[in-house]
Amino acid sequence: MLETVGLTADESEVYRLLVATGTASAQDISGRSDLDVVTARLLLCALEDKGLASAVEDSPEWFTAVPPQMALMPRLQRHFDALEQTRAAVYELAETHRRSAWARSTGEAVEIIIGAAALRQHLRQLQHGAGREMMWFVKAQYVAMSPESNQEEFDALDRGVLYRALYEQAYFDDPDSVDYVVKGVCAGEVARAVPLLPLRMAIADRSVAILPLAPSGTSGNPRELRAAVVRESSLLDALIALFEHHWEIGAPLRVTEEGQIGGAGTTDAASPVGEDRHLLSLMVAGMTDEAIAGQLRVSKRTVQRRIQGLMSLAGVATRMQLGWHAARRDWL
């Protein structure tokens, strides 16, 4: 594995032996490997030239290993930096190719990509290249990229990219889903919830969108998964408008100091407090009574009783009216 940082296979073997023994001569290395003494001596000198070994003072036939953290970590960092620069250059070349191809002809507004791996790579590149804003429709059951593996979101948030994410009700059926949302919101994501989303979608900088074409879940062969990459066109404009429409009707998801979905805004004298506010936020997010009960560690009947109490407090007859009232009165 040390070939990655510029060592040959034989040099890697000798360096490992030198690290293990601390100090060794060519004859020692030869005795511990299949190398002859002359070859071992040449390899020790090569390691010395590369800064991975040093001759022992007053004993030039003996060598000691330079600690790996001093000898290899700088090389590894340089290699990593070079890969990142290459990755950025390749992405820039790909974008240049796309723009030039678009300019040469009327082009295609929609590109079809095939396979979950290809979709995952496109989603990573989409976020890596985002400079201003990411817009997400998040449905239940991911098809290519699990929430916990999306490190690109946090990297982009660190760069100052605005993330707006809309979650549908069924997403919160996963017991770990709330933790993912809390982690994202705490990092800077702006999140809202709606009862249902028509599709999965990610839009970067209002210039390109990716939407899987699978109707639901993770069923089917991942190699046959198809997704559409939609570039600047009237179709992209329609997708952006679709997002904005659902964003306007979505319920805000905030995070309390205790790390729960909820959060206090400006309250009135009759507003709910404490756990009832948390319950209300989960209800408006679209979670089922069973899921809310699991989050609050109470029974489903207790959840229903407390929701009835909130409806009485608000003076409404239905849960939909309660959600509307809570949004208007800033109870969330």
Protein Blocks (a to p, Z undefined) as FASTA:
>chain_A
ZZmnopafklmmmmmmmmmnopacfklmmmmmcbdfklmmmmmmmmmmnopaccdehilk
bccdddfklmmmmmmmmmmmmmmmmmmmmmmmmmmmmmmmmmmpnbjabdcdedjklmmm
mmmmmmmmpmkbccddddehifkbcfklmmmlmmmmmnopacdddddfklmmpmklmmmm
mmmmmnopacdddfbdfbdcddehhlaccddfbfbdjedjfklpccddddddfklmmmmm
mmmmmmmmpccddddfkopaeddddddfkbcehjlmmmmmmmmnopafklmmmmnopafk
lmmmmmmmmmmmnopabfklmmmmmmmnopZZ
